[in-house]
Amino acid sequence: MKSALTNQPPPRRAALLRALFAALALAFVLFAPTDARAAGTVTLATREPEEVNGKWKLNFTINYGAKPDISYIPMIFSFTPVVLYERSLTDQSPERPLLTRLPLKGQPSINESMDVGFSDASGKVFNITKFDFVIRRDKGFEAGEYDLKITRQTDGAQMGQTIKLILKGDNPIVDRRAMVFAGEKKKKPEEKKDDASAEKKDGEGEPAAGGEAPAEPAATGETPTEAPPAEPPKQGGCGCRVAGVPAPSSGASLAALLLGAAFVLRRRTARG
């Protein structure tokens, strides 16, 4: 009996242990359910929305877990891209683009800040609400797979679980053909050949170099206007002007003018 009594803890120590276990149990009962309710749940009408004019519409049903203290709760919707749907042209498929799922790692999240309302027009607050909004390509979204995480801005608590989201659509085509550059290089000699043949056709009627160029005026049958006549004109003819010979009236006028000047000078000399 003595050994059994000595192995038991003192009464004061036992009381302290019982009080500690009771406090831990009370804390678990009070706080654990509260955190679970605060996280709530989030569901989507479809996790694979179709693209319409560069946009995807997301329809949410959010259960806050309890009636919130305010009508609108600010939340952050974080979209982290994990897979990109690439459409590419390859040497094996140069005409029809192939769809390739490209895994992504370490990509920055695209964050959308929204105020989610939990009240109706009368101001009555509910713990469940339906909420929808649109995401667009011009904000960085592309067809592919994303991890969607929703958190409250007030305390950073996550709403529901992370959602696997698939945005369906056709991304711009990427040309990955290796023969594109080789084809461009082959076109240049062909263009030069075509230019050479065109020049040859244009120059078929031109005279060859080396003394055949002067034959062109003879072929026309016209005599240059500045060429001298074949026979010099006869003096005292019929008075007709011959092409290319200056009129005789201009020489006669000059001679008459000189004779007149000499006559006047002679008379002045005689008088003096």
Order of alpha helices (4+ residues) and beta strands (2+ residues): alpha-alpha-beta-beta-beta-beta-beta-beta-beta-beta-beta-alpha-alpha-alpha
